[in-house]
Amino acid sequence: MRNSDLFPSRWSITTRRSKFQVPEKTELAGEKHSSPSLLIVCGLPGSGKTTHAKQVEQNLRAIRFCPDEWMEALAIDLWDSGFRDRIAKLQWELAQEILELGHNVVIEWGTWGRSERDALRCRARALGAGVELHFVDAPIEVLFERIRWRNRESPSITFEDVVKWAEIFERPSPEEMALFDEGSITLQTGK
């Protein structure tokens, strides 16, 4: 098969030399301009992680990874923790490749434990990326109301579930926040 078979005739394809010469020091679209950043959005369900992550995604022109969205797109039960773990693993593999290419990544997994956040931070730094932590927080009553309003989960999440999760969740301490780059924030939503 020839190149001309693959492309419309109006496209000029040459195989040995491009007839379009790019002057040296010309910035190409998608070219790496500075160090990439990994932004970890952390918080409990209903805290506003997705809303915040989508804003950051647009502002940084980043790629955003959210397991819930992939699971919904594949019609997989949001409660299937084994599948969620496999999706998060795949997303992290892709995220690392994207960081290596010099692009920004937003991870929106909740990251309930410090050890998970530490592992992401250390690996991203090893790849030469900056790392910010955005902790999105809200009172338990607000979390529960938002979860009830979006009505995505089946079976439904109870108030007792949210209370239990709040007890399990390892809130980022000021000492942990200091390990991340400038720009790391605690965002209080729904006061």
MIDOSE-1310 file (N, C-alpha, C; in nm, 2 decimals, decimal comma, always signed):
residues 191
mrns	+0,08/-0,12/+0,00/+0,00/+0,00/+0,00/+0,09/+0,12/+0,00; +0,05/+0,22/-0,08/+0,13/+0,34/-0,09/+0,07/+0,45/+0,00; +0,15/+0,55/+0,04/+0,10/+0,66/+0,12/-0,02/+0,72/+0,05; -0,01/+0,74/-0,08/-0,12/+0,81/-0,15/-0,25/+0,73/-0,14
dlfp	-0,25/+0,60/-0,11/-0,37/+0,52/-0,09/-0,43/+0,55/+0,05; -0,35/+0,60/+0,14/-0,40/+0,62/+0,28/-0,46/+0,76/+0,30; -0,42/+0,86/+0,22/-0,45/+1,00/+0,24/-0,52/+1,06/+0,12; -0,61/+1,15/+0,14/-0,68/+1,22/+0,03/-0,58/+1,28/-0,06
srws	-0,61/+1,29/-0,19/-0,52/+1,34/-0,29/-0,48/+1,49/-0,26; -0,57/+1,56/-0,19/-0,54/+1,70/-0,17/-0,43/+1,72/-0,06; -0,39/+1,61/+0,01/-0,28/+1,61/+0,10/-0,15/+1,58/+0,03; -0,05/+1,66/+0,04/+0,07/+1,63/-0,02/+0,16/+1,55/+0,07
ittr	+0,19/+1,43/+0,03/+0,27/+1,34/+0,11/+0,40/+1,31/+0,03; +0,51/+1,33/+0,10/+0,64/+1,29/+0,04/+0,71/+1,20/+0,14; +0,78/+1,10/+0,10/+0,84/+1,01/+0,19/+0,98/+1,03/+0,22; +1,06/+1,09/+0,14/+1,20/+1,12/+0,17/+1,23/+1,25/+0,23
rskf	+1,17/+1,35/+0,18/+1,19/+1,49/+0,24/+1,06/+1,56/+0,24; +1,03/+1,62/+0,35/+0,91/+1,70/+0,36/+0,92/+1,82/+0,28; +0,82/+1,86/+0,21/+0,82/+1,98/+0,14/+0,80/+2,10/+0,23; +0,75/+2,07/+0,35/+0,73/+2,17/+0,46/+0,85/+2,17/+0,55
qvpe	+0,93/+2,27/+0,56/+1,04/+2,27/+0,64/+1,01/+2,36/+0,77; +1,03/+2,31/+0,88/+1,01/+2,38/+1,01/+1,14/+2,44/+1,05; +1,15/+2,58/+1,06/+1,27/+2,64/+1,10/+1,31/+2,60/+1,24; +1,44/+2,59/+1,26/+1,49/+2,55/+1,39/+1,44/+2,65/+1,49
ktel	+1,42/+2,60/+1,62/+1,38/+2,68/+1,73/+1,23/+2,72/+1,72; +1,16/+2,66/+1,62/+1,01/+2,68/+1,61/+0,94/+2,59/+1,71; +0,85/+2,65/+1,79/+0,77/+2,57/+1,88/+0,66/+2,50/+1,81; +0,66/+2,37/+1,82/+0,56/+2,29/+1,76/+0,44/+2,27/+1,85
agek	+0,32/+2,25/+1,80/+0,20/+2,22/+1,89/+0,23/+2,09/+1,97; +0,20/+2,10/+2,10/+0,22/+1,99/+2,18/+0,36/+1,97/+2,24; +0,45/+2,06/+2,20/+0,59/+2,05/+2,24/+0,60/+2,08/+2,39; +0,68/+2,01/+2,46/+0,70/+2,03/+2,60/+0,76/+2,17/+2,62
hssp	+0,70/+2,25/+2,71/+0,74/+2,39/+2,73/+0,81/+2,40/+2,87; +0,77/+2,33/+2,97/+0,83/+2,33/+3,10/+0,80/+2,20/+3,17; +0,83/+2,19/+3,29/+0,81/+2,06/+3,36/+0,66/+2,03/+3,37; +0,62/+1,90/+3,35/+0,48/+1,87/+3,36/+0,44/+1,87/+3,51
slli	+0,31/+1,87/+3,54/+0,26/+1,86/+3,67/+0,16/+1,75/+3,69; +0,17/+1,69/+3,80/+0,07/+1,59/+3,85/-0,01/+1,67/+3,96; -0,14/+1,67/+3,94/-0,23/+1,73/+4,04/-0,32/+1,63/+4,09; -0,31/+1,60/+4,22/-0,39/+1,50/+4,29/-0,50/+1,57/+4,36
vcgl	-0,63/+1,53/+4,32/-0,74/+1,58/+4,38/-0,79/+1,48/+4,48; -0,80/+1,52/+4,61/-0,82/+1,43/+4,72/-0,94/+1,47/+4,79; -1,03/+1,37/+4,84/-1,14/+1,40/+4,92/-1,24/+1,29/+4,92; -1,34/+1,30/+5,00/-1,45/+1,20/+5,01/-1,55/+1,22/+4,90
pgsg	-1,64/+1,12/+4,88/-1,75/+1,13/+4,78/-1,84/+1,25/+4,82; -1,87/+1,33/+4,72/-1,96/+1,44/+4,74/-1,89/+1,57/+4,78; -1,76/+1,57/+4,79/-1,68/+1,69/+4,84/-1,67/+1,79/+4,73; -1,69/+1,75/+4,60/-1,67/+1,84/+4,49/-1,54/+1,82/+4,41
ktth	-1,49/+1,70/+4,43/-1,36/+1,66/+4,36/-1,38/+1,67/+4,21; -1,48/+1,62/+4,15/-1,50/+1,62/+4,01/-1,52/+1,76/+3,95; -1,60/+1,84/+4,02/-1,62/+1,98/+3,98/-1,48/+2,05/+3,98; -1,41/+2,04/+4,09/-1,28/+2,10/+4,10/-1,18/+2,05/+3,99
akqv	-1,17/+1,92/+3,98/-1,08/+1,85/+3,88/-1,11/+1,90/+3,74; -1,23/+1,91/+3,70/-1,27/+1,96/+3,57/-1,22/+2,10/+3,54; -1,23/+2,18/+3,65/-1,18/+2,32/+3,63/-1,03/+2,32/+3,61; -0,96/+2,24/+3,70/-0,82/+2,24/+3,69/-0,77/+2,18/+3,55
eqnl	-0,84/+2,08/+3,51/-0,82/+2,02/+3,38/-0,82/+2,12/+3,27; -0,92/+2,21/+3,27/-0,93/+2,31/+3,17/-0,82/+2,42/+3,18; -0,80/+2,46/+3,31/-0,70/+2,56/+3,33/-0,55/+2,52/+3,30; -0,52/+2,39/+3,32/-0,39/+2,34/+3,30/-0,37/+2,27/+3,16
rair	-0,49/+2,26/+3,09/-0,49/+2,18/+2,97/-0,43/+2,04/+3,00; -0,48/+1,98/+3,10/-0,44/+1,85/+3,15/-0,52/+1,74/+3,10; -0,48/+1,62/+3,12/-0,55/+1,50/+3,10/-0,60/+1,46/+3,24; -0,73/+1,43/+3,26/-0,79/+1,40/+3,39/-0,83/+1,26/+3,39
fcpd	-0,80/+1,19/+3,50/-0,84/+1,05/+3,52/-0,93/+1,04/+3,64; -1,05/+0,98/+3,61/-1,15/+0,96/+3,71/-1,21/+0,82/+3,69; -1,18/+0,72/+3,78/-1,23/+0,58/+3,76/-1,39/+0,58/+3,75; -1,46/+0,66/+3,82/-1,61/+0,65/+3,82/-1,66/+0,67/+3,67
ewme	-1,60/+0,77/+3,60/-1,64/+0,80/+3,47/-1,61/+0,68/+3,37; -1,50/+0,62/+3,39/-1,47/+0,50/+3,30/-1,56/+0,39/+3,34; -1,59/+0,37/+3,46/-1,68/+0,26/+3,50/-1,82/+0,28/+3,45; -1,87/+0,40/+3,46/-2,00/+0,43/+3,41/-2,00/+0,41/+3,26
alai	-1,90/+0,46/+3,19/-1,90/+0,44/+3,04/-1,90/+0,30/+3,00; -1,84/+0,21/+3,08/-1,83/+0,07/+3,05/-1,95/-0,01/+3,12; -2,04/+0,06/+3,18/-2,16/+0,00/+3,25/-2,11/-0,10/+3,36; -2,01/-0,06/+3,43/-1,96/-0,14/+3,54/-2,01/-0,09/+3,68
dlwd	-2,05/-0,17/+3,76/-2,10/-0,14/+3,90/-1,99/-0,05/+3,97; -2,03/+0,07/+4,01/-1,94/+0,16/+4,09/-1,88/+0,09/+4,22; -1,95/-0,01/+4,27/-1,91/-0,07/+4,39/-1,81/-0,19/+4,37; -1,78/-0,22/+4,24/-1,69/-0,33/+4,21/-1,55/-0,28/+4,24
sgfr	-1,50/-0,31/+4,36/-1,37/-0,25/+4,40/-1,25/-0,32/+4,32; -1,27/-0,44/+4,28/-1,16/-0,51/+4,20/-1,15/-0,44/+4,07; -1,26/-0,41/+4,00/-1,25/-0,35/+3,87/-1,20/-0,21/+3,89; -1,24/-0,14/+3,99/-1,20/+0,00/+4,02/-1,05/+0,00/+4,04
dria	-0,99/-0,10/+4,11/-0,85/-0,11/+4,13/-0,77/-0,13/+3,99; -0,83/-0,21/+3,91/-0,77/-0,23/+3,78/-0,77/-0,11/+3,69; -0,88/-0,04/+3,70/-0,89/+0,09/+3,62/-0,79/+0,19/+3,67; -0,78/+0,21/+3,80/-0,69/+0,30/+3,86/-0,54/+0,26/+3,82
klqw	-0,51/+0,14/+3,82/-0,38/+0,09/+3,78/-0,35/+0,13/+3,63; -0,45/+0,10/+3,55/-0,43/+0,14/+3,41/-0,42/+0,29/+3,39; -0,51/+0,37/+3,46/-0,50/+0,51/+3,46/-0,36/+0,56/+3,50; -0,31/+0,50/+3,61/-0,18/+0,55/+3,66/-0,07/+0,52/+3,55
elaq	-0,07/+0,40/+3,49/+0,02/+0,37/+3,38/+0,02/+0,47/+3,27; -0,10/+0,51/+3,23/-0,12/+0,61/+3,12/-0,07/+0,75/+3,17; -0,11/+0,78/+3,30/-0,07/+0,91/+3,35/+0,08/+0,92/+3,35; +0,16/+0,82/+3,39/+0,30/+0,82/+3,39/+0,36/+0,85/+3,25
eile	+0,30/+0,78/+3,15/+0,34/+0,80/+3,01/+0,32/+0,95/+2,97; +0,20/+1,00/+3,01/+0,17/+1,14/+2,97/+0,27/+1,24/+3,04; +0,30/+1,21/+3,17/+0,39/+1,30/+3,24/+0,53/+1,29/+3,17; +0,57/+1,17/+3,13/+0,70/+1,15/+3,06/+0,70/+1,23/+2,93
lghn	+0,59/+1,25/+2,87/+0,58/+1,32/+2,74/+0,58/+1,47/+2,77; +0,57/+1,51/+2,90/+0,58/+1,65/+2,93/+0,44/+1,72/+2,95; +0,34/+1,64/+2,96/+0,20/+1,70/+2,97/+0,15/+1,69/+3,12; +0,05/+1,77/+3,15/+0,00/+1,78/+3,29/-0,11/+1,67/+3,30
vvie	-0,12/+1,62/+3,42/-0,22/+1,51/+3,46/-0,29/+1,55/+3,58; -0,42/+1,52/+3,59/-0,50/+1,54/+3,71/-0,55/+1,40/+3,75; -0,52/+1,36/+3,87/-0,57/+1,23/+3,92/-0,68/+1,26/+4,02; -0,80/+1,20/+3,99/-0,92/+1,22/+4,07/-0,97/+1,09/+4,13
wgtw	-0,89/+1,03/+4,22/-0,93/+0,90/+4,27/-0,98/+0,91/+4,41; -0,98/+1,02/+4,47/-1,02/+1,03/+4,61/-0,89/+1,02/+4,70; -0,80/+0,93/+4,67/-0,68/+0,91/+4,74/-0,70/+0,93/+4,89; -0,77/+0,83/+4,95/-0,81/+0,84/+5,09/-0,69/+0,82/+5,19
grse	-0,58/+0,76/+5,15/-0,47/+0,73/+5,24/-0,35/+0,80/+5,20; -0,27/+0,84/+5,31/-0,15/+0,92/+5,28/-0,05/+0,83/+5,20; -0,05/+0,70/+5,23/+0,05/+0,62/+5,16/+0,03/+0,62/+5,01; -0,10/+0,62/+4,97/-0,13/+0,63/+4,83/-0,09/+0,77/+4,77
rdal	-0,11/+0,87/+4,84/-0,07/+1,01/+4,79/+0,08/+1,02/+4,79; +0,15/+0,96/+4,89/+0,30/+0,96/+4,89/+0,35/+0,88/+4,77; +0,30/+0,77/+4,74/+0,34/+0,69/+4,63/+0,33/+0,76/+4,49; +0,21/+0,83/+4,48/+0,19/+0,91/+4,36/+0,29/+1,02/+4,35
rcra	+0,31/+1,09/+4,46/+0,40/+1,21/+4,46/+0,55/+1,16/+4,43; +0,59/+1,06/+4,50/+0,73/+1,01/+4,48/+0,76/+0,97/+4,33; +0,66/+0,89/+4,28/+0,68/+0,84/+4,14/+0,68/+0,96/+4,04; +0,59/+1,05/+4,06/+0,58/+1,17/+3,97/+0,71/+1,25/+3,98
ralg	+0,76/+1,27/+4,10/+0,88/+1,35/+4,11/+1,00/+1,27/+4,04; +1,00/+1,14/+4,05/+1,11/+1,06/+3,99/+1,10/+1,08/+3,84; +0,98/+1,11/+3,78/+0,97/+1,14/+3,64/+1,00/+1,28/+3,60; +1,03/+1,36/+3,70/+1,06/+1,50/+3,68/+0,94/+1,60/+3,68
agve	+0,83/+1,55/+3,73/+0,71/+1,63/+3,74/+0,70/+1,70/+3,87; +0,63/+1,82/+3,86/+0,59/+1,88/+3,99/+0,46/+1,82/+4,04; +0,44/+1,83/+4,16/+0,32/+1,76/+4,22/+0,25/+1,85/+4,32; +0,12/+1,87/+4,29/+0,03/+1,95/+4,38/-0,07/+1,86/+4,44
lhfv	-0,11/+1,89/+4,56/-0,23/+1,82/+4,63/-0,34/+1,92/+4,65; -0,46/+1,89/+4,60/-0,57/+1,97/+4,62/-0,67/+1,89/+4,70; -0,68/+1,92/+4,83/-0,77/+1,85/+4,92/-0,91/+1,93/+4,92; -1,01/+1,86/+4,87/-1,14/+1,92/+4,86/-1,22/+1,86/+4,98
dapi	-1,27/+1,95/+5,07/-1,34/+1,91/+5,19/-1,47/+1,97/+5,20; -1,56/+1,90/+5,27/-1,70/+1,95/+5,30/-1,75/+1,89/+5,43; -1,84/+1,95/+5,50/-1,90/+1,88/+5,62/-1,97/+1,76/+5,58; -1,98/+1,66/+5,67/-2,05/+1,53/+5,64/-2,19/+1,55/+5,59
evlf	-2,27/+1,64/+5,65/-2,40/+1,67/+5,61/-2,41/+1,71/+5,46; -2,32/+1,79/+5,42/-2,31/+1,84/+5,28/-2,27/+1,73/+5,19; -2,17/+1,65/+5,23/-2,13/+1,53/+5,15/-2,26/+1,44/+5,12; -2,33/+1,41/+5,23/-2,44/+1,32/+5,22/-2,55/+1,38/+5,13
erir	-2,58/+1,51/+5,15/-2,68/+1,57/+5,06/-2,64/+1,57/+4,92; -2,52/+1,60/+4,89/-2,47/+1,60/+4,75/-2,48/+1,46/+4,69; -2,44/+1,36/+4,76/-2,45/+1,22/+4,72/-2,59/+1,18/+4,69; -2,68/+1,22/+4,78/-2,82/+1,18/+4,76/-2,88/+1,25/+4,64
wrnr	-2,84/+1,38/+4,62/-2,89/+1,46/+4,51/-2,84/+1,40/+4,37; -2,72/+1,36/+4,36/-2,67/+1,31/+4,23/-2,72/+1,17/+4,20; -2,76/+1,09/+4,31/-2,83/+0,96/+4,29/-2,76/+0,87/+4,19; -2,63/+0,86/+4,20/-2,56/+0,77/+4,10/-2,53/+0,63/+4,15
esps	-2,53/+0,62/+4,28/-2,49/+0,49/+4,34/-2,60/+0,40/+4,36; -2,58/+0,27/+4,33/-2,68/+0,17/+4,36/-2,61/+0,05/+4,42; -2,63/+0,01/+4,54/-2,73/+0,06/+4,64/-2,69/+0,20/+4,68; -2,79/+0,27/+4,73/-2,78/+0,41/+4,77/-2,68/+0,41/+4,89
itfe	-2,61/+0,52/+4,90/-2,52/+0,55/+5,01/-2,60/+0,60/+5,13; -2,57/+0,55/+5,25/-2,64/+0,60/+5,37/-2,56/+0,71/+5,44; -2,62/+0,78/+5,53/-2,55/+0,88/+5,61/-2,45/+0,81/+5,69; -2,48/+0,69/+5,74/-2,39/+0,61/+5,82/-2,26/+0,57/+5,74
dvvk	-2,28/+0,54/+5,61/-2,17/+0,51/+5,52/-2,07/+0,63/+5,52; -2,13/+0,75/+5,50/-2,05/+0,87/+5,49/-1,97/+0,90/+5,62; -2,04/+0,88/+5,74/-1,97/+0,90/+5,87/-1,86/+0,80/+5,88; -1,88/+0,67/+5,85/-1,78/+0,57/+5,85/-1,66/+0,61/+5,76
waei	-1,69/+0,65/+5,64/-1,58/+0,69/+5,55/-1,50/+0,81/+5,60; -1,57/+0,90/+5,66/-1,50/+1,02/+5,72/-1,40/+0,98/+5,83; -1,44/+0,87/+5,90/-1,35/+0,82/+6,01/-1,23/+0,75/+5,95; -1,25/+0,68/+5,84/-1,14/+0,60/+5,77/-1,04/+0,69/+5,69
ferp	-1,10/+0,80/+5,64/-1,02/+0,89/+5,55/-0,91/+0,95/+5,63; -0,79/+0,95/+5,57/-0,67/+1,02/+5,63/-0,66/+1,16/+5,57; -0,70/+1,25/+5,65/-0,70/+1,39/+5,60/-0,56/+1,44/+5,59; -0,52/+1,51/+5,49/-0,38/+1,56/+5,47/-0,35/+1,66/+5,58
spee	-0,24/+1,63/+5,65/-0,20/+1,72/+5,76/-0,12/+1,84/+5,70; -0,10/+1,94/+5,78/-0,01/+2,05/+5,73/+0,13/+2,00/+5,69; +0,18/+1,90/+5,77/+0,31/+1,84/+5,74/+0,31/+1,77/+5,60; +0,20/+1,70/+5,57/+0,19/+1,63/+5,44/+0,18/+1,73/+5,33
malf	+0,10/+1,83/+5,35/+0,08/+1,94/+5,25/+0,21/+2,00/+5,21; +0,30/+2,02/+5,31/+0,43/+2,08/+5,29/+0,52/+2,00/+5,20; +0,49/+1,87/+5,18/+0,57/+1,79/+5,09/+0,54/+1,81/+4,95; +0,43/+1,87/+4,92/+0,39/+1,90/+4,78/+0,43/+2,04/+4,74
degs	+0,42/+2,06/+4,61/+0,47/+2,19/+4,55/+0,37/+2,31/+4,59; +0,43/+2,43/+4,58/+0,35/+2,55/+4,60/+0,22/+2,54/+4,50; +0,11/+2,58/+4,55/-0,01/+2,57/+4,47/-0,10/+2,46/+4,53; -0,05/+2,38/+4,62/-0,13/+2,28/+4,69/-0,22/+2,35/+4,78
itlq	-0,35/+2,31/+4,79/-0,45/+2,38/+4,86/-0,55/+2,29/+4,94; -0,61/+2,34/+5,04/-0,73/+2,28/+5,10/-0,85/+2,37/+5,06; -0,94/+2,31/+4,99/-1,06/+2,38/+4,94/-1,18/+2,34/+5,02; -1,24/+2,43/+5,09/-1,35/+2,40/+5,17/-1,48/+2,43/+5,09
tgk	-1,56/+2,33/+5,06/-1,68/+2,35/+4,98/-1,81/+2,33/+5,07; -1,92/+2,40/+5,03/-2,05/+2,37/+5,10/-2,05/+2,40/+5,24; -2,00/+2,51/+5,29/-2,01/+2,54/+5,43/-2,14/+2,55/+5,49
